[in-house]
Amino acid sequence: MSNEEIRIGVFICHCGTNIGGFVDVPAVTEYVKSLPDVVYVTENLYTCAEDGLSNIRGTIKEHNLNRVVVASCTPRTHAPLFQSTCESAGLNKYLFTFVNLREHCSWVHMKEKDKATEKAKELVRMGVARVRLLKPQEEARIEVESSALVIGGGVAGMSAAISIADMGFPVTLVEREAELGGFVRNLGCLWQGRQDPIEALQPMISKVTEHRNIDLCLNSEMLTADGFIGNFDITIDTKDGQVSKKVGTIVVATGALEYLPEGFYGYETYDNVVTLTEFEILAKNNKLPKVSSIAFIQCVGSRGQDKTYCSRICCNVAIKNAINLADNWKNMLGLEGEEGEAVEAIPVEKKAPEEVLERRRSRRRGRRGGREEGEGEEAPAARKEKLDIAIFNRDIMSYGVEHELNFNKAREKHIRFVRYTPTNKPKVLLQDGKLVIDYWHETLQLQRQMPVDMVVLSTPLIGQPDSRVLSKMLKVPIGQEGFFLEAHVKLRPVDFATDGIFVAGTCRGPADIPEAVSQGLAAASRAAIPLARGYVQPETLTAFVQEDICTGCGTCIEVCPYSAIRKNEDDIAEVIVAACKGCGCCGATCPEGAIMMSHYTDEQLLAEAKAALQEVLQ
Amino acid sequence: MSDFEPKIVAFLCNWCSYAGADLAGVSRYQYPTNTRSVRVMCSTRVSSHIVLELLKEGADGVMITGCHIGDCHYMSGNYYTEKRVAMMKKLLELAGMDPNRVRLEWVSASEGEKFANVVTDFVNQIKELGPSPVRKDDKLMNRLEAATEAAKYFRLKVLNGKDIKLTEKGNVYGDILDSGEFDKLMENAAEDEFLRSLILQLTKDEAFSVKELAKEIGKSTEETLEHIVSLRSKNLLALDRIDDMTPRYKAILVGGA
């Protein structure tokens, strides 16, 4: 191969007018003809269209090309297409280089055609310099253990486990709590009406517990995980001691917690101020206080306050609860009928039952309002025939097909929607022992006060505080907001960048039940692909060790985020190809320069970058 | 000055910054045409010597962009990049080149506008600094060469690689260095290694006395002698001859050059 004459074909794309309109493509083409080893150059209107692709295939054969450069859009979306085109013409896909003339040139230099054309020429020159040095790579086949691990027994995890198990692969489901169900166990009801979530989930729970392909480990936690796609060695701490297993793929579905609004709206100070989730738990246990008015405040701690994101589900959940209260408040508040238990007030220090409290940080006991405990309950006498409900919001985001109708329905039921702006937030005050919401009325342009008996704060879902442990164990990233980070926000929503590990449910961001289920099913189908195929062929963008140079100092083992390097019997570093993701950290830190990155060698990178400086050199 | 169009090489990590640059394109944020992007899988791939090499070749500036700290696709890659770039800047400073010719920026996949702004800003900064002086300044070229050699050298690379271990997990005795202490250590090491590389650079063709070397590298004779002793003990420098009581040293060339 090394002595073979290099024959490069360059395919330059107009992308309609996307490139052609802002870069003089014929001039670039003319220029590229002068570059060394380039034997064929052409322009296409759309290189990615069928005629463009068949042109590549035909030319590779006709001109006996052994290197291909496509100068068009971004490799992030189109490299796989052109690589497979090269392969179908018998050219190793690693002998291909992509040059980005659209996102990195024509679209960002739309008013400077001459300069953009110069840049385009140089970008192609850099691509040609790189492609000359590329080497063909063979992808190794690695056998796969045909079983999966699902971490987390909420709706996402259960959906994933059942789906993989139904496909015929053994699944281990690890759940930290004593029961399946996850966050949904907190909820008072699933949607309007009073369907008990646990009752609704029961078929799913039974299926998990009875499935012959599912090994359910309750009260269990992950201890260690090593290995790589197809061959993960895991140990689980179960109530019956430690269990070691080998699995092929892993689905992470560890769920979320609710944010505690410490410092917001008198949450730590006043009675009857609870979070949305606490409200759900109280409703579930029929422990709501006997109130005659109730206000929800949306976006507490989210959207640019403590957390930057929108938790998405809270608008719909608040509307659900408001409608339920409007329809069924006498029962829900325990005023009549067989349901409900009369509770007078939800004190500061014990808003939620033990089941939730123990999971939380102990809360600082704040000042109590003007009221002594157990005193001053004159509300029942003045009880009205209607419960006053208000939802304070920045804007209602009732996303989803049916939810806008519920928003309308809530308004028909005379639930008040009061808008506020982030700069002028409502305040919760205690006046004469009674909660009052002091707010700016946008329409009337007046400062108003609304007395309420109970305030429900819609706080966002947050990532599990201990996800870092799992993140380190599995070598999967956590984003700035504390949720797990998928491989690609749009195109690979349930994959982790680490091969063979997938993510589903609220551990990667707030989601409602149908979304969590869809993600669970999606992750299951992704996780089952290597299991069904029986082998994997990892991309060979990996590190390799030049054994005669390596001194076995172990620095690479230290820096490798994937534990993809170990010492072999000669005490020399050895790369585990299946686990290596090719980041290059080891290569850049290897004190002896013994580690090279295949496809991204120093030589290749320098050749590419130096080609940009050619004018300077002359 | 006004028609100076700098040549800037920009390394973009595949997962965040390249995608951020793509987004800048999709959103049509306009920026100057001076950057030439090189895609790498992770910013951590960019070894110091690659950057220094490019500056030696006449690049007016080198930009390295990666995912924000904490968002690295490879978890800790960009942490090492950050430390490595600090070291590169230190070496540039020692070599006598403006460290502002190298810039590290975090650009996420959603920060198209930031990418455009960062490029615009860097281009303006380089325009202000003017064309790279290396091609007209042999002495600077020699010093940059020494910086490149130092960057490739075992000690600096191993320190970079052991950063997280030494500042978080501790050494074999369980001692944990605080990161300020570590950075200081790194800086001193960079200076030592740069000076030693410079001595080797200077003595490649000609034998120098301690005094001459001290003058060349701008250090006291005592300090210079320490470096000479260290280099001799590593078999990199040898006594060439004694001219009238004055010993003169010359680099030992490896690889038969």
Boltz contact constraints between the chains, C-beta under 6 A:
constraints:
  - contact:
      token1: [A, 74]
      token2: [B, 22]
      max_distance: 6.0
  - contact:
      token1: [A, 103]
      token2: [B, 22]
      max_distance: 6.0
  - contact:
      token1: [A, 103]
      token2: [B, 25]
      max_distance: 6.0
  - contact:
      token1: [A, 104]
      token2: [B, 21]
      max_distance: 6.0
  - contact:
      token1: [A, 104]
      token2: [B, 37]
      max_distance: 6.0
  - contact:
      token1: [A, 107]
      token2: [B, 25]
      max_distance: 6.0
  - contact:
      token1: [A, 107]
      token2: [B, 28]
      max_distance: 6.0
  - contact:
      token1: [A, 108]
      token2: [B, 24]
      max_distance: 6.0
  - contact:
      token1: [A, 108]
      token2: [B, 25]
      max_distance: 6.0
  - contact:
      token1: [A, 108]
      token2: [B, 30]
      max_distance: 6.0
  - contact:
      token1: [A, 108]
      token2: [B, 31]
      max_distance: 6.0
  - contact:
      token1: [A, 109]
      token2: [B, 33]
      max_distance: 6.0
  - contact:
      token1: [A, 115]
      token2: [B, 33]
      max_distance: 6.0
  - contact:
      token1: [A, 116]
      token2: [B, 33]
      max_distance: 6.0
  - contact:
      token1: [A, 119]
      token2: [B, 33]
      max_distance: 6.0
  - contact:
      token1: [A, 122]
      token2: [B, 36]
      max_distance: 6.0
  - contact:
      token1: [A, 477]
      token2: [B, 75]
      max_distance: 6.0
  - contact:
      token1: [A, 479]
      token2: [B, 71]
      max_distance: 6.0
  - contact:
      token1: [A, 480]
      token2: [B, 70]
      max_distance: 6.0
  - contact:
      token1: [A, 497]
      token2: [B, 73]
      max_distance: 6.0
  - contact:
      token1: [A, 555]
      token2: [B, 158]
      max_distance: 6.0
  - contact:
      token1: [A, 555]
      token2: [B, 161]
      max_distance: 6.0
  - contact:
      token1: [A, 558]
      token2: [B, 161]
      max_distance: 6.0
  - contact:
      token1: [A, 558]
      token2: [B, 165]
      max_distance: 6.0
  - contact:
      token1: [A, 559]
      token2: [B, 161]
      max_distance: 6.0
  - contact:
      token1: [A, 561]
      token2: [B, 74]
      max_distance: 6.0
  - contact:
      token1: [A, 561]
      token2: [B, 75]
      max_distance: 6.0
  - contact:
      token1: [A, 561]
      token2: [B, 76]
      max_distance: 6.0
  - contact:
      token1: [A, 582]
      token2: [B, 41]
      max_distance: 6.0
  - contact:
      token1: [A, 583]
      token2: [B, 41]
      max_distance: 6.0
  - contact:
      token1: [A, 583]
      token2: [B, 42]
      max_distance: 6.0
  - contact:
      token1: [A, 583]
      token2: [B, 44]
      max_distance: 6.0
  - contact:
      token1: [A, 583]
      token2: [B, 74]
      max_distance: 6.0
  - contact:
      token1: [A, 583]
      token2: [B, 77]
      max_distance: 6.0
  - contact:
      token1: [A, 584]
      token2: [B, 41]
      max_distance: 6.0
  - contact:
      token1: [A, 584]
      token2: [B, 42]
      max_distance: 6.0
  - contact:
      token1: [A, 584]
      token2: [B, 44]
      max_distance: 6.0
  - contact:
      token1: [A, 584]
      token2: [B, 45]
      max_distance: 6.0
  - contact:
      token1: [A, 585]
      token2: [B, 44]
      max_distance: 6.0
  - contact:
      token1: [A, 585]
      token2: [B, 77]
      max_distance: 6.0
  - contact:
      token1: [A, 585]
      token2: [B, 80]
      max_distance: 6.0
  - contact:
      token1: [A, 588]
      token2: [B, 44]
      max_distance: 6.0
  - contact:
      token1: [A, 588]
      token2: [B, 45]
      max_distance: 6.0
  - contact:
      token1: [A, 588]
      token2: [B, 47]
      max_distance: 6.0
  - contact:
      token1: [A, 589]
      token2: [B, 157]
      max_distance: 6.0
  - contact:
      token1: [A, 589]
      token2: [B, 160]
      max_distance: 6.0
  - contact:
      token1: [A, 589]
      token2: [B, 161]
      max_distance: 6.0
  - contact:
      token1: [A, 591]
      token2: [B, 154]
      max_distance: 6.0
  - contact:
      token1: [A, 591]
      token2: [B, 157]
      max_distance: 6.0
  - contact:
      token1: [A, 591]
      token2: [B, 158]
      max_distance: 6.0
  - contact:
      token1: [A, 608]
      token2: [B, 38]
      max_distance: 6.0
  - contact:
      token1: [A, 609]
      token2: [B, 9]
      max_distance: 6.0
  - contact:
      token1: [A, 609]
      token2: [B, 38]
      max_distance: 6.0
  - contact:
      token1: [A, 609]
      token2: [B, 54]
      max_distance: 6.0
  - contact:
      token1: [A, 610]
      token2: [B, 57]
      max_distance: 6.0
  - contact:
      token1: [A, 612]
      token2: [B, 9]
      max_distance: 6.0
  - contact:
      token1: [A, 612]
      token2: [B, 36]
      max_distance: 6.0
  - contact:
      token1: [A, 613]
      token2: [B, 7]
      max_distance: 6.0
  - contact:
      token1: [A, 613]
      token2: [B, 57]
      max_distance: 6.0
  - contact:
      token1: [A, 613]
      token2: [B, 58]
      max_distance: 6.0
  - contact:
      token1: [A, 613]
      token2: [B, 59]
      max_distance: 6.0
  - contact:
      token1: [A, 616]
      token2: [B, 7]
      max_distance: 6.0
  - contact:
      token1: [A, 616]
      token2: [B, 58]
      max_distance: 6.0
